[in-house]
Amino acid sequence: MYKYDAIDQKIVDERVTQYRDQTRRYLAGELSEDEFRPLRLQNGLYIQRHAPMLRIAVPYGMLSSKQLRKLGDIAKKYDKDYGHFSTRQNLQLNWPKLEDTPDILAELATVEMHAIQTSGNCIRNITTDQFAGIAPDEIIDPRAMAEIMRQWSTFHPEFALLPRKFKIAVSGTKDDRAVVQAHDIGMEFYKDAAGKLAIKVWVGGGLGRTPILGSVIREHLEWQHALTYCEAIIRVYNLHGRRDNIYKARIKILVKALGIEEFKRQVEAEWAHLKDAPNTITEAELARVSTYFGVFDYAKLPAYDASFDATVASNPAFAAWVKRCTHAHKIPGYRAVTLSLKPHGKAPGDATSAQMHTVADLAEAYSFGELRVSHEQNLILADVKLSDLFAVWEKARANGLATPNIGLLTDIICCPGGDFCSLANAKSIPIAEAIQMQFDNLDYLHDIGDIELNISGCMNACGHHHVGHIGILGVDKDGSEWYQVSIGGKQGNDASIGAVIGPSFSAEEMPQVVQKLIDVYVKERTPEERFIDTVRRLGIAPFKAHVYARDPAKESATA
């Protein structure tokens, strides 16, 4: 993974010193709240419902074991002994004291980490596939490009105060696992007819109050122009994006208002001044950055391991974990492992400091000292030998990290919601926990197969509910917490936005609402269909009818 040079380290150290003095002046009454707000936001600090929240940057989801161990230490020393991994592949601390935040940033700087541009109206953390570099369907490892874009966007003076926050995702695989269509800019790498690397560029995607999938603004962009073309897009947005209405300030609104053809015309006109400018990426620069993401010293192993196969055959619990939590690797004899942060009855995406230390130990022992964060809020060991999987499973299981539910209904994406976030209309975590407990039979979960359930506590959609097979949105109804349900959303190459099935439900009703949706699926599915396939074939009508059907027994009991 990328290592800081002297300039990188100096920039981060100087930012800590600057922020420490800003915090001192604020606490001394020398800066007003309005003066301090943009300064703290530039360093990832929000003021939430009960306490400050510090969002720590994890660029394109990559962490070293040393960095994760430091995050665990910080969570134990300055927070309530845990952290929350977000859908932007970052880590959030929900309970730090304001006066401690300069010390936290100073400790992060010792392991080449920071909280810069994790908030505010700037270019946020650039995200990508959690299996980058090892996926069998990979066309290009996108991490070097993500790093080049990170360096370009960090402290970019022209884009420090955009109309609204700005999110970019890059994907280098045949199957999109980075949700590129739901980003302000999505970059999809592919090989063109001549065998050369090119980029399909999506623009104007986003969830939130107005969910929109992006439009293709350019089918074929030479990879060397990735920065200059993004710069042209963001310049047009920065010039014309609305600043008078926060709900209409995202680039998706501008693209929709102008139409993709007019927006493209303006971008191309702007790009004419930027193409072949100094920000054009050279072969030498890509090669330089790519060395940080080079191939490890993999052992030469057979594709099959008889001992591993025998262990799978003799141990049903291990076999279930292997099926759901390990993934194909392009190097024979290796697998990627997803460590589930979704144990039943626990807040999705949370990890204790002890668990962070455990994962760091596992990464050092079995995965070249590196790990990744997925936007599904789990942790990944990307390079584990088949012969080591049983040992990884045993230690992960002993530490609550081996629930075999990856891709299943209880592998829930969930924002912190009203328990923490001051923007939320309703709590998210208790709903996730209640659904997890409703579906606590793993055999049943395996039988109904892949289902993505996403929960957001407000219209900002940090839980990506719009692209969940089942999406749940917390809404306010006369001061009470209610939940709107949608079905039919999906991420990936054939992404779609879910459709709301009808009026909202109380918190107490939610587990049974989900159960009724599953009941329709189980009744109507064909043998090869997943939940999303059945929804697309039948539409929402049969699901809506069953969910809202009257219960005669209940009506007679309350008559």
VOKOL-753209 format. One record per residue (C-alpha): x, y, z. Coordinates in steps of 0.2 Angstrom, whole numbers, plus 5000, padded with zeros to 4 digits. Example, Ala and Ser with C-alpha at 12.3 -4.5 7.8 and 13.67 -1.06 7.14 Angstrom:
! VOKOL-753209
506249785039/506849955036/
! end
This chain:
! VOKOL-753209
500050005000/500550184998/501950245010/502150435014/503650525009/504450665018/503250795010/501750695014/502250675032/502650865034/500950915027/500050805039/501050855054/500851035050/498951015048/498950935066/499951085073/498751205064/497151125070/497851105088/498051295089/496351325081/495551215094/496451305108/495851465102/494051405101/494051335118/494851495125/493351595117/494451675104/493551595090/491651595088/490651435084/490351505066/492251535064/492751365071/491451265061/492351265044/494051235053/493451075062/492551005047/494151025037/494850895050/493350775050/492550835066/490650845067/489550895082/488250755083/486750725094/487750675110/489550715107/490750755093/491050625079/492750615071/492850535054/494550465050/495150445032/495450265025/495950305007/495150174995/494850065010/496650015013/497449985030/499049915037/499049805052/500049945061/498650075056/497249965062/498149935078/498350115081/496450145077/496050015091/497250105103/496350275099/494650195101/495150125118/496050285125/494950425118/493250345114/492150205121/493250065116/492550045098/492450125081/491150115067/491650075049/490650175036/490050155019/491450265013/492650145019/493150265033/493150245052/492050355064/492350385082/490650425090/491150485107/492850585107/493050745118/493350895108/494850945118/495650775114/495450785095/497150865092/497950725101/497050595091/497550675075/499350685081/499350495085/498550465068/499950555060/501250435067/500550295056/500250405041/498450435044/497350595045/495550655045/495750775030/494250795018/493150675027/491850805029/491450975021/491051025003/492550954995/493150794986/492850654999/493750495001/493950404984/493250224985/493550064976/493249874976/493749794992/494549654981/495649764971/497249684966/496649504969/494949484960/494949354946/493849474935/495049624937/495549714921/496649834930/497149864949/496250034952/497150074968/498650164960/497350274950/496450304966/498050354975/498450474961/496750544962/496850564981/498450664979/497750774966/496150804976/496850834993/497051014997/496551054979/496351244981/494951264967/493851124975/493951164993/492251244994/491151164981/489251184981/489151024991/490150864995/490850764980/491150584979/492150484967/492250294964/493350194953/493150014947/494349904938/493349744937/492049664925/490849664939/490649834948/490849814967/491150004969/489450064965/490150184952/488350234946/487850304962/489350424964/489550604958/490950534946/491150354943/492550284933/492450114925/494150044918/494049924903/495049864888/494549944872/494449854855/496349894852/496749814869/497149984877/496550034894/495150154894/493850234906/491950244904/491550394914/489850414924/489250574931/487850634941/487450484952/486950494970/485750444983/485050554996/483450654995/483350634976/484150464971/484850454953/485950334945/487350424935/487350444916/488750404905/489650564900/491050484890/491150304884/492950304880/494250414889/496050374888/496650334906/498050474905/496650604905/495750544921/496250694932/496050824918/494250764913/493750754932/494350924934/493350984919/491750904926/492050984944/492451154936/490751154927/489851094943/490851224954/490251364942/488451314940/488051204955/486751284966/487251364983/485551434988/484751264992/485751125001/484451004995/484751044977/486651074977/487350904972/487950884954/486550764950/485350904951/486351014939/486550864927/484650834927/484251014925/485451044910/485250874903/486750754900/487050824882/487151004887/488150964903/489350854892/489551004880/490051114894/491250984901/492050954884/492251144881/493151154898/494251004895/494851074879/495851194890/496451054901/496850914890/498750874889/499050994903/500250954918/498950854927/498950724912/499550564920/501150494913/501650314911/503050344922/501950414936/500750274935/502150154936/502950244951/501350234961/500950064955/502549994964/501650024981/500349904976/501449774968/501249584969/501649514985/502949364987/501549234985/501949054987/501848944972/500348834978/499148714969/497448774966/496748634977/497248584995/496748405000/496948445018/495848595017/494548505007/494448365020/494248495034/492848575024/491948405022/492148355040/491648525048/489948595044/490248755053/491848795045/491148745028/489748875030/490949005034/492048955019/490548965008/489949135013/491549225019/492949175008/493149234990/494049184974/495849244972/496749264956/498249174963/498148984965/498048924983/497449084990/495749164995/495149325001/494249325018/492849445024/492749465042/490949495047/490649655057/488749595057/488549475072/486749455076/486049585088/487549705086/487749865078/488249835060/489949905056/490549925074/492249845079/492949845097/494749895100/495049715104/494349655088/495349785079/496949715087/496349535082/496149585064/497849665064/498649515071/497749405058/498349525044/500149515050/500149325052/499149275036/498849425024/500549515022/500049645035/498749725025/496849725026/495349825018/493749905023/492249865011/490849985008/489749855015/490549895032/491549735034/493449695035/494449595022/496049495023/496449485004/497849365003/497549205014/498249035010/496948895009/498048805022/497848945034/495948975032/495548855047/496748945059/495949115053/494249055056/494548985073/495349155079/493949255070/492549145078/493349165095/493249355093/491549375086/492149405068/491649245059/489749255057/489449165041/488149295034/489149385021/487849425007/486449365017/484949455025/485849495041/487349565032/486549735034/487249905028/486750025042/487150205046/487350265064/485550345063/484750435077/485750355091/487150475086/486850575071/485950745073/485350745055/484350575057/482450565058/482450395066/483650265074/484450135062/485450025074/483949955084/483049915068/484549825061/484749725078/482849685078/482949615060/484549515064/483649435079/482049395068/483149305056/484349225068/484249045060/485749035049/485048885040/483548985035/484649125029/485749015018/484148935011/483449105005/485049154998/485849324994/484849475000/485449645002/484549745016/485149925019/484550055032/484650245033/484150355047/483750495036/483650555018/485450585017/485550395013/487250355022/486550175023/486250165004/484450115006/484050164989/485150024981/484649884994/483649734988/482649795003/482849975008/482350045025/482250235027/481950325044/480650455043/479850585055/477950575057/477250705069/478750685080/478850495080/480050375071/479350285057/480050185043/479750185024/480150025014/480750004996/481149844986/482049814970/483649924973/485249844967/487149894966/488249824952/488249834933/486349824932/486049944946/484350004950/483450124963/482150034974/480250074973/479350124989/478049994993/476850105002/476450195019/477850185032/477850075047/478250085066/479850025073/478949875081/478249815064/479849815055/480449635058/478749565053/478749675037/480349605032/479749435036/478249455025/479249515010/480349365012/478749255013/478149314996/479949284989/479949104996/478249064989/478449144972/480349114968/480948994954/482348884959/483748994952/483049164957/483749274970/482649394979/483049544968/482649434952/480949384959/480549574963/481049624945/480049484937/478449514948/478549694952/478149764969/476249724969/476249554977/477449604990/476449764994/474849664995/475549535007/476349665018/474749775019/473549635020/472349645035/472549525049/470749465054/471349385070/472149545075/470649645070/469449535080/470549545095/470549735095/468649755091/
! end
